[in-house]
Amino acid sequence: MAITCEINGQQLKLDYPCSWCYKVVALERAGIEIAVMEIVLERHYTLVPSKASTSGKYISMNLEFLVHNEDERTYFYETLKAHPHIKMVL
């Protein structure tokens, strides 16, 4: 299934299923790891360090896994964003 949407004036076409990467920001790595284990569950994923803020207060990690449709992609975004250990999801 292909989905086309416009972001910042540019067309984005997604063919599902596809690999999707979320940038997850938190105060500590352990918080991100806990949230991912609780939300992603049995699904195969990769979680790799990305960057830390200049002050070192926040860290980010890239979380990548296969999503099967737009609803699923949005569900994981919203669920990660709502987790108490997570400060932001991009």
N, C-alpha and C positions, 0 to 999 in steps of 0.2 A: 504494500500500500504506500503510495506517495502522498506527502502532505507538502503544500507550498504555502509559505507565509512571508509577510514583508516585515523586515527589521531594519530600522534606520534607512528606509528608502531602498533597501536591497532585498531581492528575492532569495529566500532560503528554501531549498527543497530537501526534504528528508524522505528517504525510502526506508520504510520499516520492514523488518527489524533492522536496527542499526546500533552501533556502539555510540554511547553518549558519555561525555565527560562533564562532571560537575566540579567546580572549584568550591571547596568547603573551608570556611574560616572559623576558627575557634581560639580559645585562650591557650589550649594545650593539645598536643598530639593525642594523648590518651582520650580526651573528650571526643575527638573526631572518630577515633577507632571504636569507641563504645557505641556512638550513635550509628555508625555504619553497620556494625554487627547486629544491632537491634532492629534496624530498618531494612537492610538489604537481605538479611537472613542467609538462606542457602544458595543464593545466586552467586555465580563466579564473578569476581570483581578484582580490579587492581586499585591500590591506594598508595600513592607515592607523594613524598613531600614536594611542596612547591616553593613557597617563600615565607619569610617572616617579616613582620612590619619593621620599620626602621628602629622603633623603640623596643622591639622584641616582645611587645605585649600580645600580639596575635600571630598565629601561624596559619598557613593554608596548605591544603593537600588536594591533589587531583584524584577524584574518584571516577573510575570508568567501568561501565558494564553495558550489557546488551539490553536495550528497551524494545518492546514489541509494538508499541503504538503511542500516539500522542497523549492519551489519557494516562498511560503508565509513566511516561516521561514527566508529565506534570505532577502526578502523584508523588513520585520520589523527590522532586524538587520541593514541593510543599511540605512533605513529611520531614525531610532533612531540615528545612528552614525552621520548622516548629519545634525541633528537638531542643531541650534545655541546654545542652552542651554546645550547640552550634550558634554562632553569632551571625553568619551570613552564608548564603549559597549563591554562586554565580553560574 
